[in-house]
Amino acid sequence: MIDSHLRTLGGRAVLVGLLVVGGCGVAFAQENPAPAPAAAEAPAPAAAPESKVIEGAVNPYSYSPKNTEGHTDVDLRGILEGLGPVAIDWYQHVMTLSNPFFEGRVPGSRGGVLAGEYVEFYFKQSGLEPAFPVVAPDPAKPAPTVQVAASIGGAAATPDSASTHPEWTQWRQTFDVAGAGPKLVRSDVAWTDTTASAGAPAATLARGKDYAVLGNSGTGKFTGPITFAGYAIEDGKDGYTSFGSGDDFKGRVVMFFRYEPMDPEGRSKWADSRFSPSAAVAPKMDSVAARHAAAIIMVNPPESRDGKRNLETSESSRFGARLDIPVIQMSTEEADRLVKAADPQGRSLKDLRNLADNGAIRPLAFKDSVTVAVDAELSDGVLQTDNIGAVLRGKGALADQWVIVGAHYDHVGFGNYGADPSNRGTLHPGADDNASGTSAMLCTAKALTDYYRGKDAPEELRSVLFMAFSAEEIGLDGSDFWTKNPTLKNEQVQAMINLDMVGRMRNDELAIGGTGSAQEFMTLLRPIFEASGLTVRADPSGRGPSDHASFYRAGIPVLFLFTGSHGDYHKPTDRGYTVNPQGAAKVVTLTETLAKMLATLPAKLEFASTDGAATAGRRTGSKVRLGVMPGYGNDGLEGVKVDGVSAETAASDAGIKIGDLLIGWNDKLLTGPADMMERLREHNPGDVVTVKLKRDGADMTVSVTLRAPKSE
């Protein structure tokens, strides 16, 4: 790709060709590094440019310096113009949507709202019509969490009198997202030693420094003495337990350590690296709450080598279902001060850790004279967000039949869900995922509009519904909402095309899922694929971790375009300069061709189930595939919730089922989908791993023999 590109552009700007065209340069050189040149071949250091100062008047109307021969200024304009107008438009969209100004486009954020307005603006620029009817507001529902007073280019969701479909006057389909994370409304925490301070607070804690209210906290207020419960492990290795028979914590605040017993160096005693499944927080919370605790305090154990040292937030710490009592995390330093005051023997937090590490402690009631006051109020975590939709009208007898082209415009914001926990709090720009797909959809909308309104357009054309979905990263919520609250009947829809992560094409290759979701699909698709000049991996399955899965579940044929996984997936490094505009232009061209075929095909496609078909791996970037579709946080459970299991995969062979919660990988705790992807990258085909899971409230262990992805 680089060689042909440089020939096209006369060999100009090699470095920037690698950078801009290059997902193949900056991003992928790290994944496929070239051999380092021998020391003797290393180029000589470039000479420093010569400085000059030329005094005198400068005419701003005629001053226009020219490059001299051999000068190395970058001709970025020439590079992009050489790629063509589609690549230019697509690249502009990606660079805009992945700009930090949009805050990672998390649903409910100001940046998410602005990203929706951006999409709507360009729908209008293409001359499309709004796609949704007016819905009367529900007085029982709260107002949207985020409102932006000013709109871009008049892009506010207001009735459009120019619409030729009088019922559809709105660009937005608003829906509630539950489980996106409760929001902290207020909190106060203090502790008092009545014997030392005559009832005055010994410490009023600062939120964010001394404590944090956790995401599974209930709203409540309580003041009471403390009981220390060690690691709060119900049933650990070799019969280890933190509890005694008949423990009842009624009227007391229970403090416990995160993680599990450690050796003197602060390493887990039960895992070779990191922690075992016994370190999971949610079961600890449940065990303490079941013993009637009035409030809970979690503390990071002191001097833990692999454990976190910072505080969580209400957004980053949804440890299981919400409880009906206050739940906070206290800093190690503040907890140490509290323990020294409250423990009858005046021991430190480290002293208690040593006892808990050796199993030499059961719940310890501290002095009643030392009390903690906890007051927390959290919202219910429900926010409002929008699908953005636009219509391109067909004509003739096919005009009331439809093709849907969609892409999700949201991303994971600052990484509080669906991302590696180590990156929480860092902006995730989401250039490939999925500014790339949103941009490809906008380019496709422009191209199809020009085609439909051109003089050579056929007399019979299906209408096209373009949709930018929100809350895909939370759990396909936007597409799921549309399929359950559709504006079209299923029998009107020919097929749905989904564009998700199409910005990193390599070697002119991409995967297209859903090729078996209509009876005659491959007969129709094969000539298009063969004429595309691309290597197309045709995956028959209509399922997968993206919005097309919602339409497949509704019985609609689907096609899912995807240029492949990479090491920047759901990481802060998924930035605009890593994408490949040249490859994306080819995706847009192919999408336009597919849409035209679907829009003009005289016959209605017949849906076909692919549930018995094996599906190829997509996003793990690993040599192996498990074969589950993970849920991304609707219930906030620590672990990996299984929303789907593909046939003929390691997961199906091992008996993993939809609804299972995977919580352990060999002897390690499994914290979420991103953690599972990291584990998969450590393995080769044929490796056998032990997976601990919860099914219907019971713990189970299964042996899993890992397979290579089908596409490999």
N, C-alpha and C positions, 0 to 999 in steps of 0.2 A: 504493500500500500504506500509506503513512504517513497519507494523508488518511482512508482508511476506518478505520484503526486509531484515530485520534484521535476520529472520530465515535463509534466503539464505546465508548471510554473517557471520553466526555464532554469531550474536549479536555484531559485532565490530562497534566501532565508531558511537554511537547513535547520537551525536551532529552533526557530519558532514553528517550522513545519512539524518538528517532533513534538513541540509543546502543545500547539493548538489543535492540529489535526489529530494529534497523538494521544488520545488515550494510549496510543502505542508508544509514546515517548516517555513522558514523566511518570504516568501511572503504571504502565505495564512493563516498563524497563525494570521495575523493581520485582515484578513477578517472573520475568523471563530475561535475566541479566545476560548481556553479551560477555564473552570472555574478556578479561582485562588485557590491554595491550602490554607487550613486553616493555621493560623500562627503557630500552634503547629507542623504542618507537614513540615514546611520549613526546607530544608537541612542545615546542619551546614556549615559554610564557609570552603572552601577547604584550607588546610594547605599550606603555602608557600613552594615551592620546596626547598630542601636542596642544598645549594651551596657547590661545592668542587673544589679544585685546585690541580691537580696532575702534578707535575713537572717531566720531563724526556723526552727522545727522543720518537718520534712517527714515525713509519714506514708507509708511505702513501700507500704501497702495501698490507699491511695486516691489517691496522686499520679498523675495521668494528664493531661498537658497536651493541649490541643486546638489545632489550627491555626486561626489567625485569618484572616479574609478577606484575600486578596491575598498570603498567605504562600506561598513557593515551595518548600517542602520536597518532595522527590521521593517519590511514592507508588509505589515499586517493587512492592510487593505488589499494588496495584490493577492495575498494568500487566500483570503476569504472570497474575494471576487472570483478567483480561480475555482473555488468549490461550487459556486453557483448561488442563486437567490434563495433556494430552499435552505441550504446549509447556513446562509447568513441569517435568515429569519429565525431558524431553529436555535442557532447559537445565541442570538440576542435574547430569546425567551429563556433559555437555560441560565444564562449569566444573570438575568434579572431575577428570576424566581429563586435561584440559589444564593442571592445576595443576603448577607446577614440582616439587612433591613427587614426581611420577611420572617425573621426569628425562627427559622426552621419549619414554618408553616404548620405549627401544631394546631389542631382544632380548638377554637375558642379563644385563641390569642389574637392580638392586634395584627400580627403578621399573617395569621391564617385568614383573617377577614380581608386584608388588603390583597392577598394572593387570589382570593375569590373574585375581588373586584377587577383585578388584572385580567383574569380569564374572561370575565364578562365583557370588559372593554374590547377585547380582541374578537369575541363573538360578534359584537356590534360592528366592529370595523369590517368584518367579512360580510356584513349585510344579512346576518341571520336573524331569526325571530326568537322570542322567549319561548320556553318549553313547558312552563308549569302554570296551572290554574291558581287563582287566588284562594287561599285557605283562611277561613275566619280564625282569629286568634282564640286560643283556649284560655279563659280567664284563670283557670286553675294552675296554669303553667307559668314559671317565672319568665321574665324578660330575658333576651339573649345576654350571655355573660359578658360579651364584648361588643361594643358598638363603635363605629367609626363615623364621625359626623360628616366629614367631607368625602365625596366619592370621586373616583377617577373618571374623567370624561363623561360625567353624568351617568355613571354605572350603577347607581342605587337601584334596588329592586322595586321599581314603581311600574304601574300599568303602562303599557305601550299601545297607544291608540292606533299605531300603524300595523299592528299584528293582523294577519289575515285569518287567524284562528281566534275568535273572540274569547274563547274560554281560557286560552293560554296567554297570560299577560305578564307572567313573572319569570325572571331569570333564575330564581332560587327555589329550591325545595328544602325547607328548613326541617330539621329533625333533632331529637334529643340524643345525646350520647351519655349513656349510663356507664359507670365504672371507669370513666376517664380519670378518676382520682378526686377524692374529696379536697375541698379548699378550706384552709384554716381561716376561720372568722376571727377568733380571739383566743388568747390563752394567758394564764398566769400560773407560775409555780414558785413556791417558797417552802423552806423548812424551818422549823422552830425547835429549840431546845429549852423547855420551860424551866429547867433547873438552872441553866446557865444565864438565861437572858430575861427572866421574869416575864415570860410570855411574849416578848418582842421577837419579830422574825430574826433568826440567826443568819438567814441568807435569802434574799429575793433574787431569783435566777433570771438571767438574760436569755431570751429566746434566740436561738441561732448560735449562741456562744456556750451556754451552760446546759441547755436542753432543747429538744425538738419534739413537737407533737407528731406522732406517727400516723400514717395514712389509714390504718385500720382502727384508729381510736374512735370511741363513741363520744358523744357530747355529754358532758357531765361535770360535776363539781364534788370534790370529796377532800376531807382532811382526816388523817389518821396515822397511827404508828406503822412501822415498817417490819416486814418479814423478809429475810433474805433466803432465796431458793436456789442458790448455786447456779448450775447451768440449766435448770428447769427441764431436765431430760427425763422423760417418763420411763423409757426402757432402752438403755444404751448397750454398748459392747460388754460382753462378759458379765451381764446382769447389773451393770451400773444403773443407778437411779438417783435422782435428786430428791425424791419424795418419800415420805413415810406413810404407813397405812393410816387412813382416817384423817389426813390433813384437811383442815378447814381454815381458810384465810378470811372468813367473814369479818368485815370491819377493819381490814388492814390493807396497806399498800404493799404489793409484792415486788421486790427487786430481784432481777436475775441477770446472769451473764449471757451475752451472745456467744455463739460458737460451741465448743466442746472441750473436754479435758486436754491439757497441754503438758508437754515436758518442760523441764527448767529453761530451755531455750525459747519457749513460746511456740513450739510446733505442735500440731495436733498429734495426740497419741493414737488416733484411730484412722489416720489417712496418711499416705506417703507424701502427698502434697495438698495444700489447701485444707479442706475439711470434708468429713464424711456426711452422709445424709442426716445423721443425728444432729447436725448443727442447724438444720432448718428452723427458722424462727416461728413460723405459723403453728406447728405442733406445740411448741413451748407456750405460746400465748394461749392456745386452747386448753392446755393442761392446767395452767394457772387460773384461767377464768372459770374452768369447771370446778375449781375448789373455792369458788365464791370470793375471789379477790375483789376489792372495791376499786382498785386502780393498779396499774402496772408500770414499772420502771425497768427499761432495758438498759444495760451498760456494756460497753465494749470492755473485755477483760484487759487489765494492764499488761503491757509488755508482750502482747501477742505478735508474733513475727508476721503471720499471714493475714491477720484480721484488719479490719478498717479501724482507723483512729479518729475519723471525723464523725460528725452527726449526720443522720439522715434528714430528710424533710418529709412533710406530709405527702408531697407528690412522688417521692422516690421510694416510699417504704410501705407499699400496700401488702403487708404480711398477712395474707389470708382475708377472710371475710371480716367486715367491720364488727367490732365488739360493742357492747352497750355500756362500757366503762371507759374512763380516760386511760390512754396509753401514751407514754412518753419515753423518749430516750434521754438519758442524762449523760453529760460528759464524764469521762473517767476521772478528771481532776475534781469536779464538784462532787461526784459520788464518793470519792475517797474522803473528802472532808465530812460528808454526811455520815459515812460508815464509822469513821473514827469517833464522831460524837454520839452515835446511836448504839454501837456495839457495847454490850456490858463490859467486855474486856479491853475496849479501846483499840481493837485490831484495825489494820489498814485493809484497803481493798485487795492489795497484793497478798496479804496474809490469808484472806478468805479465798482468793484464787488458788493458793497452794493447797488449802484443805479440799476445795472442790475438785481440783485436778486429781487428787488421790482418793476421791470418793469418801472422804472422812467428814462429811457434813450433810445433815438433813436440814429441812427448813428451820431457820434460826430466827426467833422472835427478838427483835431489838427492843431497847427500852421504850416503854410507853410514853415517856416524857419527851421523846423526840418524835415529832410528827411532820408529815409532808402534806402541803395543801396543793391540790391540782385542780385547775379549772380550765376546761377546754371546750371549744365549740367549733365544729366543722360543718361545712355545707354537705349536702347529700352527694356531691360529686357529679351531678347532672349538668351538662352544658348544652348549648345549642350551636349547631353548625349547619352548613348548607352544601347540598349538591348544586352545581351550576350547570344549567342546561340551555341548549339552543337548537333550533330547528331549521333544516334546509328542506323546503317543500319539493316534493316530487311532482309528477304530472302523469296524466293519462290514467289508465285502468289500474296502475300499480301505486298510485299516489297515496292510498290509504294503507299501504304496507310499508314496513320500516326496516332500516338497518341502523344499528346503534354502534357508535364509535365512542369509546370511553377511556379515561385515564384518571388516576387519583392525583390530586394536587397537594394533599397534605404530606407532612413528614413528621419526624419524632421530636422536633423542637430542640430542647436542651437534653434530650436523652433520658427522660424520666420513665419511659416505657419503651419496650421493643428494641433496646440498644444494650450494648455492653455496660454493665453497672459501673465499671471503672471510668467511663466517660460521662457519667451523669453531671449535669451542670455546665457542660461544654456545648456550644452551638453545633448542631448537625445541619449543614446546608442542604443536603439532599439533592445534589445535582443530577445524578443518574436515577436515584430513587426519590421522587419520580418527576422532578422537573423535566427530565428527558422525555417521558411519555406524555406529559401535559403539553409540552412544546410540540411534539410530533402530532398530537391531536389538533392543536391550533393550526399547524401548517397544513394538515390534511383538510381541515374545515375550509381554509382559504382555497386550496386547490380544487376541492369538489364544488365549491360555490362557483368558481370560474367555469368549471366544466358544465354544470347544470344550466348556467345562464348563457353559455356559448351557443353559437349558431349550429354547431355540429352535435349538440346533445340529442339523444334519442327521444322519441315522442312518449315512450313509456319509461318512467323512472320511479323507483320507490323513494319515499322521503327518508331523510337521515336525521337521527337524534344524536347530537353530540352532548356528552356529559362528562363533567369534571367532578369526580367523587371526593368527598371528604371522609375522614375517619377510617380510611383503609388500614392504616397502621395499627389502629386500636383493635380491629377485628372485622374488616370488610363492612363496617357499619353503614357507610353511605350507599353502596351498591345493594346491600341487603335491604335497606330501607326502601329503595326504589322498587325492588322486585316484590316487596310486600305491600307497597303503596304505589302501584304502577300507574302511569298516565296512558299506557297502551295495553291492549289485551295481548296475551301471549301469542294468539293466532295471527296477530298483525305483524309480529316481529320475525324477520327472516333470519337474522343472526346478530351476534354482538361481537365486536372487535375490541380487544383490550390491549392497551399499550402501557407496559410497565417495565422500566429499566431497559431502555432501548438506546442508551447513549454511549455504550462501550463496545461497539462492534470491533471484532478482531478477525483478520483473515477472511473478510467478507462472509461471515457465518453468523447465523442466528437460529434460535429455536422458536417453533410455532406450535403451541399446544392447542388441543381441541380438534385436531384434524379428523378425529373419529366421532365427533359429536353430532354429525348429520350423516344420513345413510349414504349419500353420494358425494361427500365432501372431497375425498382424495381424487376422485375422477375429475372434479372441477378444478381442484387446487394444483394438481401435478403440473399441468401445462404452464400455469402462472409461475410456479416455483422454478421450473426448468428454464423459463425465459428470463428470470430475474437476474441472472449472473451471480447469484449468491449460493452458498451452501446452506440449505434449509434442513434442519433436523425436525421432522414432522412427528410430533408427539400426539397420539390419539386421545389422550385423557382430557376431559373437560374440567377436571378439578385442578387445584393448585393454590398457592398462597397469594392470590390476587383477586381483583374484583370480578373477573370472568366467572369465578366459581359460584358466585351468587346467582348469575344468570343460568349457568348450567343446572344448578339445583332447582331452578324454576322451570326447567324443561326447554331452554332456548339454546340452539347451537351456538358455539363460541369459538373464537380464535384468539390466542394469546401470544403476542409478539414480545420476544425477550432476547437481548443480545448477550446475556451471560452474567455470572456472578464475578466478584472480585473482592480483594482484601479491604476495600473501602466501604463495603456494604454496611449501612447503619452505623457509620463512624463519622467523626468530624472531618475526616479527610475526603469525603465524597463531595468534592468542590468542582466548580465550573470549569477550571482549566484542565481537568482530567478527562473531559469527554471528547468524542470523535464526531465533529460535524459532518465530515464526509460520509461516514457510515450511517449517521442518522438520516441524512438526505436520502440514502438508499432505502431505509426503513419507511420513510414517508412515501416514497414512490411506490413501494410494494403495498403499503396500506391503501393508498389511493386506488391501485389496481384491484386489490381485493374488494374494496368497497364498491367500485364500479361493477364488478362481476356480480356481487350480491344484490346490487340495486337494479340490475337489468335482467337478471335471470328470470325467464318467464315462469318457471315452476317454483312452488313453495318448497323449501327444504324440509325434510322430515327428521326430527330430532332422534338421536340415537344415544343410548346410555353407554358410557365407557367405564362403568364402575368395575368391570372385571378385567380391565386392561392395566398392565403395569405402566407406571409413569416414570419419566426420566427425572433425575435430580436437577435442581435449579440453582439455589442460591447459597449453598453451603460453601462453595469454593474448595471442596475436599475431594479426596480420592474415593470416599465411601458415601453411602446414603442410608439413612435410617428408614425413611418412607412414611413419615408422619407429617401432617399439616398442623403446625402449632397454632394455638390461640395466642393472640398478642395482648392479653391483659384485661378482658372484660370483667373478670372477677378478681383480678389482681393477685392471684395466688402465686406464691413462690414456687417455682418449678415450671414444667412445660405441660400445659393442658393440650390434650390431643383432640383436635377438631376434625381430623380425617386420617385415614390409613389407606395407603395405596396398595393395590394387589401386587403380589409377587415381589415383595420387598422384605428386607430384614425384619421390619416391624410386624408385618402380617404373618411371617413365618413364626415369630416368637409369640404370637397371640395378643399383641398390644391392640387395644380397642379404642374406639371413639369414646371420649369422656374420661379416659385414664389421665392421671396427673403424674408425670414422670418427675421424681424428686432425687434420684441418685444415679450416678454413672460410675460403675465399679465401686471404689470406696470413697468417691467424691460426691459432695453435695452438688445438685444440679439446680441452679438458681433461675434459669429462664431460657428462652429461645436462643439468645445470643451466646449464652454459656454453652448450650448444646452444640451450636455450630463450631465453637472453639474445640470442644471435645472431639467432634467428628474429624476435624482437621488433623488430629493426632494419630489417626488410624489408617490402616490399609485393608483392602478387601481380604476377607477370611478371618480377620480379628474377631475374637469372641469377647463380648463385654457383658457385665451383669448390670441390669437396669432395675432400680427399685421404683415402684410405683404405688399409687393409691387408687383403689377401685371400689366405689361404693363405701368409702370410709375405712376399708381394710387395706393393710399394707401387703404388698406382694413383691416377689422378686422373679424376674424372667431372664433367661440367657439369650443373648442376641448375637447372631453371626452376621457381621456386616458385609454388605455387598457393594460392588462398584455401581455407580449410576448407570442406568440402562444406556444412556447416550454415549458412554465411554466404552 
